Amino acid sequence: MVCIKNRNSSPSIIDDLKGDQSWRIFRIISEFTEGFDELSDLCDAVSIFGSARLEPEHFYYQKTVELAELLSQQGFAIISGGGPGIMEAANKGALAQGQTSIGLNIELPMEQKPNPYQSLSLNFRYFFVRKVMFVRYSMGYVCMPGGFGTLDEFFEALTLMQTHKIYPLPLVLFGGDFWNGLVDWMKCKMLEYGTISEEDLSLITITDDPRQVVDIMIAHREWKDQQRRN
């Protein structure tokens, strides 16, 4: 273990992964095992990502509640990161409709406090284990405005689809005023430099309409059901 202090928080303990501490492998295995056991019966779940810093009066918090309610009414379970802000709004909307409301919580020195709207709450120490759970048990991603964590989940899913490591899933960026600049840069710079292909951008949808998100998820569910029948 290494004790560090940064300018934004009190001293915190960070795992020194270079150390010869094989016990950590067993903790990682236990987190995978618990996650798979608890979520094994889950189907038709949509993960909603976004900032922990947006308060209940914020426009996008309220839109997230609305979106989660609409998805829940159509039979979709909702998965969030389990914390405050947008994560809380997602769980709140699901629970209000009596739908499965899952929080995949992560241990952090700041910001991450479990919200009270989870019908199933799992706790993770390792980000990479938690990310596997999101990918494994989600049939669609919605990214509301967020920070580095939201971008991480977005680009993780985008990379896995681009490289055909996972089956296609809807990847929706909600809030054009927030996301358009990023996607415009991808179109201008990444395409210009040839680091991505035009077809890669077809994996992304930007919208400001919660009902469009619901329609996208319903269409994908119908496609998945058709694949299962075949």
N, C-alpha and C positions, 0 to 999 in steps of 0.2 A: 504493500500500500504506500501511496505517496500523498502527503498532505500539501495542498496548495492553497494559495489565497489570491483571488483576483479582485479587480477594482469594483466589481458589482455585487459581491456576495461575501459572506463570512467564510472562514476556512472550510474546505470540504475534502472528503477523502475520495481519491480516484484510484481505481484498480490499476495496478502495474502489470499489464498483460505480458510483459517481457520476463517476469519472474517465473521460476520453476514451481508453480503452485497448481499441481494437477487436480486438486480438489475442486477447482473452478469448473472443470469439465463436468463434474457430477451435478453442480448447481445448474449449469446450462442444460444438461439433459433433463433435469427435473422440471425446468421451466417449459421445455418443449413438451414433455409428457403431460403436464397439467393442462397446457393450452389445448393440445389435441384431444385429451379426454373431455374437457369441459365444452368444447365447441364442436365435437364430432357430429352432433345431430343438427347442426345449424345449416340452413339452406336459404337461398334468396335473401342475402343480407347485403346492405349497402353501407360502405364506410364513408363517413363524413369527416373531413379534416379541416382545420382552421386554427386561428390564433387563440391562445389562452388569455390574451389581454383585452379582448373586446367585451365590454360590459353589457348587461341585459338591455340597456336602453339603446344600444348601438343598432343601426339599421341591419347590419349583416347578422347579428345575433338573432334578431326577430325573424329575418328571412330564413335562417337555419331552423328555427322552431317550426315555422310554416312548412318548410320543405320536408322535415322529418315527419311531421303529422301527415302530410299528403302521401309520402312513401309508405308510412305505416298503414294508412287506410287501404292501400293496395296490397297489403300482405308482406311487405318487406320488413325484415328485422333491421335494426340500425346499430352500427358499430362506430364508436368514437374512441379517442385516446383516453377518455375517462376523466379528464381534467376540467378546469373552468372554461369560461369564454365560449367559443364556438362548439367545443366538445360538450360542454354542459347543455347548450341549446339543442344539440342533436339528440342527446339522451332525453332531455325534457320533452321534446316533441313526440318521441317514440313512446315514452311512458304514459303521456297524456292520452294516447290512443290505445293503451293496453297492449302494446306490441313489445316484443323482446328488445330490450335496451341494454346493449353490451358496452362496457368500458374496459379497454385494454390499457391499464394504468402503467406508468413508468416511474421508477424512483429517480427524482431529480432534487437538487439542492434548493431550487426555487421554482415558482410558478405552478408546478404540478401538485394540485390538491384534488383528491377524488371528489367528483360532484355527487349530489345525493339522488340523482335520477337514473341510477343503473339497476336493472333487474339482475344482471350478472356482471360481477366485477372481478377481473383478473389483474394480478400485479406482476410486473416484470422488472428485473434489474438490467437486462441486456436489451438494447435497442434492436439488435439484429434478430433476436428471438421474437420480439413483438412484431417486427415487420413481416416475418414469415406468417404470423397469424392473420395479419391484415390481408396479405395476398392470398393465402390459402382459403380463407372463409368469406371473402367478399366477391360478389358478382358485379360490382361496380364501385367506382370511386367518385366522390364529389369533393373538390377542393374549394373551400371558401377562402376569403382573404386570410393569409397567415404569414408566418415567418419562415425561418430556415427549416424547421421541422416539417411544415406543410410542403415546402419545395422538395425536401428530401423524399417524402412519400410520393409526390407527383413524379419526380424524375426516376425514382426506383421502378414504379409501375410502367412508365413510358419505356425505360430501357429494357425491362423484361419482355414487354410486348414486341419491341423493335427487334430484339434478338431471338424471338420465338421461344422463350423459356417458359412462358405461361400462355394460356389461351386468351384470345382477345376479351377485354372487358371495357365497358364504357368509362372514359376518363373525362370528367366534366369539370371545367373551371367556371365557378359561379362568381359573377361580378366583372363585367367587361371593363369598368373603370379601373379595377385593380390589375387584371390579368392581360389586357390588350397590349400593354407596352412590352411585356415579356415575350409574348407570342410574336409581336411585330419584330422584335430583335432577332428571334429565332428564324423568322422568315428572311430577314434582310442579311444578317451576318452568317448564320450557320449554313443557310442554303447557298449564300454567295461564296463561302469558303469551301463548299462541298462536303461539310462534315456531317450533314444529314441529307436525307432524300425528301422529295416533295411528299411522297406517300407516308412518311413518318408523321407529318403534321396532320394527316387525316385521322390519326388516332385521338386527336384532341377536339373537344367541343367547348366553346365558350358561350355562356348564356346568362341572362338576367331573369329568366322566367322559371320559377319552381315547377310549373306544370310541364314545361319542356323536359326538365330533368326526369320527371315521373314517366313521361312518355318514352324517353330513351331507355329507362330501366325496364319498363314493361316489354318493350320490343326486344330487348336483349334476353329477358327471361323466356319469352316465347321462342326465340332462336335457340336458347339452350335446351328447352324442353324438346324442340324438334330434333336436336342433335342426339339427345338421349333416346328418343324413339327410333332413330336410325341406327 
